[in-house]
Amino acid sequence: MNTSNILMLIGTFILALGLILAYAPSLLSWFGKLPGDIHIENQHSTVFIPISSMIIVSLLVSWLLNLFFRK
């Protein structure tokens, strides 16, 4: 795969992600609300650590990259 194909693939991915975020925000309503996501709030500060959500995102990205770059 040469550089132009990789850039077109990255551009297509960014375009698809932008369309998803613009027209289907309900698809991402689960993010940060899964069991295992840590949300601590007190009077002066808020801490949010989306552990479970990021594991799922990592698995999806790994699966997509393996799908596209498998020989």
Secondary structure as GFF3:
##gff-version 3
##sequence-region A 1 71
A	DSSP	alpha_helix	3	23	.	.	.	ID=ss1
A	DSSP	three_ten_helix	25	28	.	.	.	ID=ss2
A	DSSP	beta_strand	38	41	.	.	.	ID=ss3
A	DSSP	beta_strand	46	49	.	.	.	ID=ss4
A	DSSP	alpha_helix	51	69	.	.	.	ID=ss5
###
